[in-house]
């Protein structure tokens, strides 16, 4: 009995020395604050980190893709971006891009060469592709809402699609949302989170072997523009602030930003900096957690 009590006391001391207090640890690094990195844009969106941790993001009205380097320098990666919105790098270092104005999904290699991956579903042009997530198999999920003028809209609604890894087929995987927007998946590729920005809710799905989805569940009672995920499985939504939910769907933190955030991603050398695109500016904050 004395031995058990002694072991229990050692375990308790270990938890206390590790900073355990029975309260949820903040996802933000101790003492860190949101900092403005660059400004004077029109509407920033789609942040994505390359393999080194440099951040690429879009300025939609100005039709550009910008790069924020590890050494804190801003440059223009691409002019005439096709109204680029959501971005994501694939395993080969190509920048996957949702062209809202061009109404297509493209891949841009490191030299700037553009390859069109998808621009139609059932011989009809997409609405205005918004956000995307490539799965571990090489397939790509993307959202296709329609904001603003609906003239020329060929699809019968605003849906979510999956481009197969071999790039030969496109499947509509969600067809019951008001206006899908932000999208992110887990590291293992077994769950997909999709925000219905129009319906003001966020859902989680089970990803099946063929890429289709099942077991739809309400994850959060609010929508989002862009989304990301950290190494603890927490989901980051962008509303009037960056709102963080744990994997159980419980809201655990709110990160306030001077401007309304549109999208978020992890980057930097150690992937422990959260980059936030917010209206006319790019912001960042050091984190306790890291991106995946």
Buried (B, 14 or more C-beta within 10 A) or exposed (E): EEEEEEEEEEEEEEEEEEEEEEEEBBBBBEEBEBEBBBEEBEBBBBBBBBEEBBBBBBBBEBBBBBBBEEEEEEEEBBEEBBBBBBBBBEEEEBBBBBBBBBBBBBBBEEEEEBEEBBBEBEEEBBBBBBBBBBBBEBBBBBBBBBBEEEEEBEBEBBBBBBBBBEBEEBBBBBEEBBBBBBBBBBEEBEBBBBBBBBBBBBBBBEBEEEBBBEEEEEBBEBBBBBBBBBBBBBBBBBBEBBBBBBBEBEEBBEBEBEBEBBBBBBBBEEBBBBBBBBBBBBBBBBBBBBBB
